[in-house]
Amino acid sequence: MVVTRATDQAHELAHSLMALGAEVVLLPTVSFAAIEDSHELDAALRRLAEFDWILFTSQNAVRFFSQRMRELGLAVALHSPRPLVGAVGTGTAIAASSEGFRVDRIPKSHSGEALARELWGAIGDRQVLLPRSDRADDRLPNALREAGARVTEIVAYRTAVPDSLDPKILKSIRDAEVDAIVFASPSAFRCLSECIGAVQLAELSNRVQFAAIGPTTARAMREDRARVDIEATESSAAGLADSIAKYYQRQHSAARPA
Protein backbone atom coordinates (compact mmCIF):
# COMPACT_ATOMS: atom_id res chain seq x y z
CA MET A 1 0.00 0.00 0.00
CA VAL A 2 1.52 3.29 -1.12
CA VAL A 3 0.98 6.39 1.04
CA THR A 4 1.62 9.64 -0.83
CA ARG A 5 1.25 12.00 2.11
CA ALA A 6 3.99 14.51 2.98
CA THR A 7 6.76 12.94 5.05
CA ASP A 8 6.10 14.92 8.24
CA GLN A 9 2.40 14.02 8.13
CA ALA A 10 2.49 10.42 6.94
CA HIS A 11 3.47 8.67 10.14
CA GLU A 12 0.08 8.58 11.87
CA LEU A 13 -1.60 7.18 8.78
CA ALA A 14 1.23 4.72 8.11
CA HIS A 15 1.18 3.45 11.69
CA SER A 16 -2.60 3.07 11.63
CA LEU A 17 -2.42 1.04 8.42
CA MET A 18 0.45 -1.12 9.68
CA ALA A 19 -1.49 -1.79 12.88
CA LEU A 20 -4.21 -3.21 10.63
CA GLY A 21 -1.70 -5.51 8.95
CA ALA A 22 -0.88 -3.50 5.83
CA GLU A 23 2.58 -3.33 4.31
CA VAL A 24 3.13 0.40 3.82
CA VAL A 25 5.45 2.10 1.35
CA LEU A 26 5.98 5.86 1.71
CA LEU A 27 6.11 7.93 -1.47
CA PRO A 28 5.65 11.59 -0.45
CA THR A 29 4.49 13.42 -3.55
CA VAL A 30 4.08 16.79 -1.83
CA SER A 31 5.61 18.84 0.93
CA PHE A 32 4.46 22.00 2.67
CA ALA A 33 6.39 25.08 3.72
CA ALA A 34 5.92 28.60 5.02
CA ILE A 35 5.55 31.33 2.43
CA GLU A 36 8.52 33.59 1.77
CA ASP A 37 6.57 36.85 1.53
CA SER A 38 4.15 36.96 4.47
CA HIS A 39 3.18 40.64 4.16
CA GLU A 40 -0.52 39.98 3.42
CA LEU A 41 -0.74 37.17 5.97
CA ASP A 42 0.84 39.33 8.65
CA ALA A 43 -1.53 42.20 7.94
CA ALA A 44 -4.54 39.90 8.29
CA LEU A 45 -3.23 38.39 11.52
CA ARG A 46 -2.72 41.81 13.07
CA ARG A 47 -6.36 42.73 12.45
CA LEU A 48 -7.79 39.32 13.28
CA ALA A 49 -10.46 40.78 15.58
CA GLU A 50 -12.01 42.57 12.60
CA PHE A 51 -13.13 39.29 11.05
CA ASP A 52 -16.37 37.54 11.91
CA TRP A 53 -15.16 34.10 10.82
CA ILE A 54 -11.94 32.21 10.16
CA LEU A 55 -12.41 29.11 8.02
CA PHE A 56 -9.72 26.43 8.15
CA THR A 57 -9.87 23.90 5.32
CA SER A 58 -6.86 21.79 6.32
CA GLN A 59 -4.51 20.97 9.15
CA ASN A 60 -1.75 22.69 7.19
CA ALA A 61 -3.74 25.92 7.14
CA VAL A 62 -4.05 25.72 10.94
CA ARG A 63 -0.38 24.82 11.34
CA PHE A 64 1.15 27.65 9.32
CA PHE A 65 -1.43 30.24 10.37
CA SER A 66 -0.73 29.50 14.04
CA GLN A 67 3.01 29.29 13.49
CA ARG A 68 3.07 32.77 11.98
CA MET A 69 0.94 34.12 14.84
CA ARG A 70 3.55 32.89 17.31
CA GLU A 71 6.37 34.38 15.24
CA LEU A 72 4.61 37.74 15.37
CA GLY A 73 4.04 37.44 19.11
CA LEU A 74 0.27 37.25 18.69
CA ALA A 75 -1.88 35.04 20.90
CA VAL A 76 -5.15 33.31 20.10
CA ALA A 77 -7.90 35.14 22.01
CA LEU A 78 -9.49 32.16 23.72
CA HIS A 79 -12.32 34.13 25.30
CA SER A 80 -13.09 36.58 22.51
CA PRO A 81 -16.48 36.17 20.81
CA ARG A 82 -14.87 36.98 17.46
CA PRO A 83 -13.82 35.65 15.15
CA LEU A 84 -15.84 32.45 15.06
CA VAL A 85 -13.99 29.44 13.65
CA GLY A 86 -15.10 26.86 11.12
CA ALA A 87 -13.08 23.73 10.31
CA VAL A 88 -13.45 21.26 7.47
CA GLY A 89 -13.16 17.83 9.05
CA THR A 90 -12.48 16.44 12.48
CA GLY A 91 -8.72 16.35 11.98
CA THR A 92 -8.64 20.04 11.11
CA ALA A 93 -10.89 20.84 14.08
CA ILE A 94 -8.59 18.93 16.45
CA ALA A 95 -5.57 20.77 15.05
CA ALA A 96 -7.31 24.12 15.54
CA SER A 97 -8.38 23.26 19.08
CA SER A 98 -4.85 22.19 19.98
CA GLU A 99 -3.64 25.63 18.88
CA GLY A 100 -6.14 27.31 21.18
CA PHE A 101 -8.96 28.09 18.78
CA ARG A 102 -12.55 27.43 19.79
CA VAL A 103 -14.10 25.61 16.83
CA ASP A 104 -17.69 26.71 16.30
CA ARG A 105 -18.66 24.74 13.21
CA ILE A 106 -17.66 21.48 11.52
CA PRO A 107 -19.74 20.55 8.46
CA LYS A 108 -21.47 17.19 8.42
CA SER A 109 -19.94 16.51 5.02
CA HIS A 110 -16.23 17.22 5.23
CA SER A 111 -15.70 19.66 2.38
CA GLY A 112 -15.31 23.39 2.01
CA GLU A 113 -18.46 23.70 -0.07
CA ALA A 114 -20.44 21.84 2.60
CA LEU A 115 -19.16 24.29 5.20
CA ALA A 116 -20.25 27.20 2.99
CA ARG A 117 -23.73 25.67 2.59
CA GLU A 118 -24.16 25.10 6.31
CA LEU A 119 -23.03 28.64 7.08
CA TRP A 120 -25.28 30.13 4.38
CA GLY A 121 -27.48 32.09 6.76
CA ALA A 122 -24.68 33.04 9.13
CA ILE A 123 -22.10 34.61 6.84
CA GLY A 124 -24.16 37.05 4.79
CA ASP A 125 -22.36 40.42 4.80
CA ARG A 126 -19.82 39.00 7.25
CA GLN A 127 -16.04 39.34 7.05
CA VAL A 128 -14.55 35.89 6.45
CA LEU A 129 -10.83 35.12 6.58
CA LEU A 130 -9.74 32.16 4.47
CA PRO A 131 -6.11 31.05 4.99
CA ARG A 132 -5.12 28.66 2.20
CA SER A 133 -2.45 26.97 0.14
CA ASP A 134 -0.95 28.74 -2.84
CA ARG A 135 -2.47 25.97 -4.98
CA ALA A 136 -6.04 26.12 -3.68
CA ASP A 137 -8.82 26.50 -6.24
CA ASP A 138 -11.69 29.02 -6.32
CA ARG A 139 -14.62 26.78 -5.39
CA LEU A 140 -14.83 27.63 -1.71
CA PRO A 141 -14.32 31.42 -1.93
CA ASN A 142 -16.84 31.55 -4.77
CA ALA A 143 -19.38 29.60 -2.69
CA LEU A 144 -18.81 31.90 0.28
CA ARG A 145 -19.29 34.99 -1.87
CA GLU A 146 -22.48 33.54 -3.30
CA ALA A 147 -23.70 33.29 0.29
CA GLY A 148 -23.01 37.01 0.71
CA ALA A 149 -19.74 36.80 2.64
CA ARG A 150 -16.97 39.35 2.24
CA VAL A 151 -14.03 37.01 1.79
CA THR A 152 -10.38 37.78 2.39
CA GLU A 153 -8.22 35.04 0.90
CA ILE A 154 -4.64 34.83 2.12
CA VAL A 155 -1.89 32.39 1.25
CA ALA A 156 -0.78 30.87 4.55
CA TYR A 157 1.56 28.22 3.18
CA ARG A 158 2.90 26.84 -0.06
CA THR A 159 2.63 23.38 -1.54
CA ALA A 160 5.85 22.10 -3.06
CA VAL A 161 6.50 19.09 -5.25
CA PRO A 162 9.65 16.96 -4.95
CA ASP A 163 12.36 17.16 -7.56
CA SER A 164 12.08 13.43 -8.11
CA LEU A 165 10.25 10.36 -6.80
CA ASP A 166 11.71 6.96 -5.97
CA PRO A 167 11.98 5.22 -9.37
CA LYS A 168 11.59 1.73 -7.88
CA ILE A 169 8.30 2.65 -6.21
CA LEU A 170 7.11 4.39 -9.36
CA LYS A 171 7.86 1.25 -11.38
CA SER A 172 5.91 -0.92 -8.95
CA ILE A 173 3.00 1.50 -9.28
CA ARG A 174 3.12 1.53 -13.08
CA ASP A 175 3.25 -2.27 -13.09
CA ALA A 176 0.25 -2.45 -10.72
CA GLU A 177 2.32 -4.39 -8.19
CA VAL A 178 0.74 -2.50 -5.28
CA ASP A 179 -2.73 -3.11 -3.87
CA ALA A 180 -3.68 0.48 -3.13
CA ILE A 181 -2.50 4.07 -3.39
CA VAL A 182 -3.59 6.47 -0.67
CA PHE A 183 -4.07 10.21 -1.31
CA ALA A 184 -4.59 12.80 1.43
CA SER A 185 -4.89 15.88 -0.78
CA PRO A 186 -5.62 16.86 -4.38
CA SER A 187 -2.02 18.10 -4.65
CA ALA A 188 -0.65 14.66 -3.79
CA PHE A 189 -2.76 13.10 -6.53
CA ARG A 190 -1.89 15.74 -9.12
CA CYS A 191 1.82 15.40 -8.51
CA LEU A 192 1.69 11.65 -9.09
CA SER A 193 -0.43 12.31 -12.15
CA GLU A 194 2.26 14.64 -13.50
CA CYS A 195 4.91 11.97 -12.94
CA ILE A 196 3.01 9.02 -14.39
CA GLY A 197 0.62 10.76 -16.78
CA ALA A 198 -3.05 11.52 -16.27
CA VAL A 199 -4.29 8.91 -18.75
CA GLN A 200 -2.00 6.22 -17.36
CA LEU A 201 -2.96 7.01 -13.77
CA ALA A 202 -6.67 6.91 -14.59
CA GLU A 203 -6.19 3.54 -16.29
CA LEU A 204 -4.19 2.29 -13.31
CA SER A 205 -7.15 3.03 -11.02
CA ASN A 206 -8.98 0.15 -12.70
CA ARG A 207 -6.33 -2.28 -11.46
CA VAL A 208 -5.25 -0.72 -8.16
CA GLN A 209 -7.52 0.61 -5.40
CA PHE A 210 -7.32 4.38 -5.00
CA ALA A 211 -8.17 5.77 -1.57
CA ALA A 212 -9.05 9.42 -0.79
CA ILE A 213 -9.08 11.13 2.59
CA GLY A 214 -12.32 12.96 1.85
CA PRO A 215 -14.71 14.38 -0.75
CA THR A 216 -12.46 17.21 -1.95
CA THR A 217 -9.60 14.85 -2.75
CA ALA A 218 -11.96 12.26 -4.22
CA ARG A 219 -13.55 14.85 -6.50
CA ALA A 220 -10.17 16.01 -7.81
CA MET A 221 -9.31 12.40 -8.61
CA ARG A 222 -12.61 11.75 -10.38
CA GLU A 223 -12.26 14.95 -12.38
CA ASP A 224 -9.13 13.38 -13.85
CA ARG A 225 -11.20 10.25 -14.59
CA ALA A 226 -9.60 8.12 -11.91
CA ARG A 227 -11.78 5.61 -10.11
CA VAL A 228 -11.98 6.07 -6.34
CA ASP A 229 -12.74 2.81 -4.56
CA ILE A 230 -12.27 4.11 -1.03
CA GLU A 231 -13.37 7.48 0.33
CA ALA A 232 -12.96 8.15 4.03
CA THR A 233 -16.15 8.91 5.91
CA GLU A 234 -14.11 11.09 8.27
CA SER A 235 -11.37 13.32 6.86
CA SER A 236 -8.53 12.28 9.14
CA ALA A 237 -5.71 9.74 9.18
CA ALA A 238 -7.69 7.49 11.52
CA GLY A 239 -10.84 7.85 9.45
CA LEU A 240 -8.99 7.02 6.25
CA ALA A 241 -7.32 3.96 7.77
CA ASP A 242 -10.68 2.78 9.09
CA SER A 243 -12.36 3.19 5.69
CA ILE A 244 -9.54 1.27 4.00
CA ALA A 245 -9.84 -1.55 6.52
CA LYS A 246 -13.61 -1.76 6.08
CA TYR A 247 -13.26 -1.83 2.30
CA TYR A 248 -10.96 -4.84 2.38
CA GLN A 249 -13.11 -6.55 4.99
CA ARG A 250 -16.08 -6.22 2.62
CA GLN A 251 -14.00 -7.53 -0.27
CA HIS A 252 -12.87 -10.50 1.78
CA SER A 253 -16.43 -11.28 2.87
CA ALA A 254 -17.72 -11.05 -0.71
CA ALA A 255 -15.01 -13.42 -1.93
CA ARG A 256 -15.68 -16.00 0.78
CA PRO A 257 -17.60 -19.06 -0.47
CA ALA A 258 -21.23 -19.19 0.66
C-alpha atoms as one frame of an Amber mdcrd trajectory, in Angstrom:
protein
   0.000   0.000   0.000   1.519   3.294  -1.118   0.984   6.393   1.041   1.624
   9.644  -0.828   1.246  12.005   2.108   3.991  14.510   2.980   6.761  12.940
   5.054   6.101  14.921   8.237   2.396  14.024   8.129   2.493  10.421   6.941
   3.475   8.666  10.142   0.079   8.582  11.873  -1.600   7.178   8.776   1.226
   4.717   8.112   1.179   3.446  11.693  -2.603   3.066  11.626  -2.418   1.038
   8.423   0.452  -1.121   9.681  -1.487  -1.794  12.878  -4.207  -3.215  10.632
  -1.702  -5.510   8.953  -0.880  -3.495   5.827   2.577  -3.331   4.312   3.128
   0.398   3.823   5.448   2.099   1.353   5.975   5.857   1.711   6.108   7.925
  -1.467   5.653  11.587  -0.452   4.486  13.422  -3.552   4.081  16.789  -1.829
   5.613  18.837   0.935   4.457  21.999   2.666   6.386  25.084   3.716   5.917
  28.598   5.016   5.551  31.326   2.428   8.517  33.589   1.767   6.573  36.850
   1.529   4.154  36.959   4.471   3.176  40.640   4.164  -0.517  39.984   3.415
  -0.744  37.168   5.965   0.844  39.331   8.653  -1.528  42.198   7.937  -4.541
  39.898   8.288  -3.227  38.389  11.518  -2.718  41.807  13.074  -6.356  42.731
  12.445  -7.795  39.322  13.283 -10.463  40.776  15.578 -12.011  42.575  12.601
 -13.127  39.294  11.052 -16.368  37.537  11.909 -15.160  34.101  10.824 -11.935
  32.206  10.158 -12.409  29.106   8.016  -9.717  26.433   8.150  -9.872  23.904
   5.324  -6.861  21.790   6.321  -4.508  20.965   9.153  -1.754  22.689   7.186
  -3.741  25.923   7.145  -4.046  25.722  10.936  -0.379  24.819  11.341   1.147
  27.646   9.319  -1.434  30.236  10.375  -0.727  29.503  14.041   3.011  29.294
  13.485   3.066  32.772  11.982   0.936  34.117  14.839   3.550  32.889  17.309
   6.373  34.378  15.245   4.610  37.743  15.365   4.038  37.436  19.105   0.269
  37.245  18.688  -1.879  35.040  20.901  -5.146  33.311  20.099  -7.899  35.145
  22.005  -9.493  32.164  23.719 -12.318  34.132  25.298 -13.092  36.577  22.513
 -16.484  36.167  20.809 -14.871  36.978  17.463 -13.822  35.647  15.148 -15.837
  32.453  15.063 -13.990  29.439  13.653 -15.105  26.856  11.116 -13.082  23.732
  10.307 -13.453  21.256   7.471 -13.162  17.827   9.047 -12.478  16.442  12.482
  -8.719  16.349  11.979  -8.642  20.040  11.109 -10.887  20.845  14.081  -8.591
  18.932  16.452  -5.565  20.766  15.053  -7.312  24.116  15.536  -8.376  23.262
  19.075  -4.848  22.190  19.977  -3.643  25.628  18.878  -6.135  27.314  21.185
  -8.963  28.088  18.782 -12.551  27.435  19.792 -14.097  25.609  16.830 -17.686
  26.712  16.300 -18.664  24.741  13.210 -17.659  21.485  11.519 -19.736  20.548
   8.457 -21.471  17.187   8.419 -19.937  16.511   5.023 -16.229  17.215   5.230
 -15.703  19.657   2.382 -15.311  23.393   2.010 -18.462  23.697  -0.070 -20.442
  21.841   2.602 -19.159  24.287   5.199 -20.252  27.196   2.992 -23.732  25.671
   2.594 -24.157  25.098   6.314 -23.026  28.643   7.078 -25.277  30.135   4.383
 -27.485  32.089   6.765 -24.683  33.041   9.134 -22.096  34.613   6.843 -24.163
  37.052   4.788 -22.363  40.417   4.801 -19.816  38.995   7.253 -16.041  39.342
   7.054 -14.554  35.893   6.450 -10.834  35.116   6.581  -9.743  32.159   4.475
  -6.111  31.045   4.993  -5.119  28.658   2.195  -2.451  26.974   0.139  -0.948
  28.737  -2.836  -2.473  25.967  -4.983  -6.042  26.116  -3.679  -8.824  26.499
  -6.245 -11.689  29.019  -6.318 -14.621  26.785  -5.387 -14.833  27.635  -1.708
 -14.321  31.420  -1.926 -16.839  31.552  -4.766 -19.378  29.597  -2.692 -18.808
  31.898   0.277 -19.289  34.994  -1.866 -22.483  33.542  -3.304 -23.697  33.292
   0.285 -23.007  37.009   0.707 -19.738  36.800   2.641 -16.972  39.354   2.241
 -14.031  37.013   1.791 -10.381  37.782   2.392  -8.217  35.045   0.905  -4.635
  34.833   2.115  -1.890  32.386   1.249  -0.784  30.873   4.555   1.562  28.216
   3.179   2.898  26.842  -0.061   2.632  23.381  -1.538   5.845  22.098  -3.059
   6.502  19.089  -5.253   9.646  16.962  -4.945  12.356  17.161  -7.559  12.080
  13.426  -8.108  10.250  10.359  -6.801  11.713   6.961  -5.972  11.983   5.221
  -9.369  11.590   1.728  -7.877   8.305   2.652  -6.215   7.113   4.392  -9.362
   7.859   1.246 -11.378   5.914  -0.921  -8.951   2.996   1.503  -9.277   3.119
   1.530 -13.076   3.249  -2.268 -13.094   0.254  -2.447 -10.718   2.320  -4.386
  -8.195   0.740  -2.504  -5.284  -2.726  -3.115  -3.871  -3.677   0.476  -3.133
  -2.498   4.073  -3.389  -3.587   6.474  -0.668  -4.072  10.208  -1.306  -4.585
  12.797   1.432  -4.889  15.883  -0.784  -5.622  16.863  -4.376  -2.025  18.096
  -4.651  -0.652  14.657  -3.791  -2.762  13.096  -6.534  -1.894  15.742  -9.122
   1.824  15.396  -8.514   1.691  11.646  -9.091  -0.432  12.306 -12.152   2.256
  14.638 -13.505   4.907  11.969 -12.938   3.005   9.022 -14.393   0.624  10.755
 -16.783  -3.054  11.525 -16.267  -4.287   8.912 -18.747  -2.003   6.222 -17.362
  -2.960   7.005 -13.766  -6.669   6.906 -14.590  -6.186   3.537 -16.293  -4.192
   2.287 -13.308  -7.146   3.033 -11.020  -8.981   0.150 -12.695  -6.327  -2.284
 -11.460  -5.254  -0.723  -8.161  -7.519   0.606  -5.401  -7.318   4.383  -5.003
  -8.170   5.775  -1.568  -9.045   9.423  -0.794  -9.080  11.131   2.592 -12.322
  12.957   1.849 -14.708  14.378  -0.748 -12.455  17.213  -1.949  -9.596  14.851
  -2.754 -11.957  12.258  -4.221 -13.545  14.851  -6.499 -10.167  16.010  -7.806
  -9.314  12.401  -8.613 -12.615  11.750 -10.378 -12.262  14.953 -12.375  -9.132
  13.379 -13.854 -11.198  10.247 -14.592  -9.605   8.120 -11.906 -11.784   5.610
 -10.105 -11.983   6.066  -6.341 -12.737   2.809  -4.559 -12.273   4.111  -1.030
 -13.374   7.478   0.332 -12.963   8.146   4.025 -16.153   8.905   5.909 -14.106
  11.090   8.273 -11.374  13.322   6.864  -8.532  12.278   9.142  -5.715   9.744
   9.182  -7.686   7.489  11.523 -10.844   7.851   9.450  -8.987   7.023   6.251
  -7.316   3.964   7.772 -10.680   2.779   9.093 -12.360   3.195   5.694  -9.539
   1.271   4.001  -9.840  -1.553   6.522 -13.606  -1.763   6.084 -13.258  -1.830
   2.296 -10.962  -4.840   2.382 -13.111  -6.550   4.985 -16.079  -6.224   2.621
 -14.001  -7.527  -0.271 -12.875 -10.504   1.778 -16.428 -11.283   2.872 -17.716
 -11.048  -0.708 -15.009 -13.423  -1.934 -15.682 -15.999   0.776 -17.602 -19.063
  -0.466 -21.226 -19.192   0.663
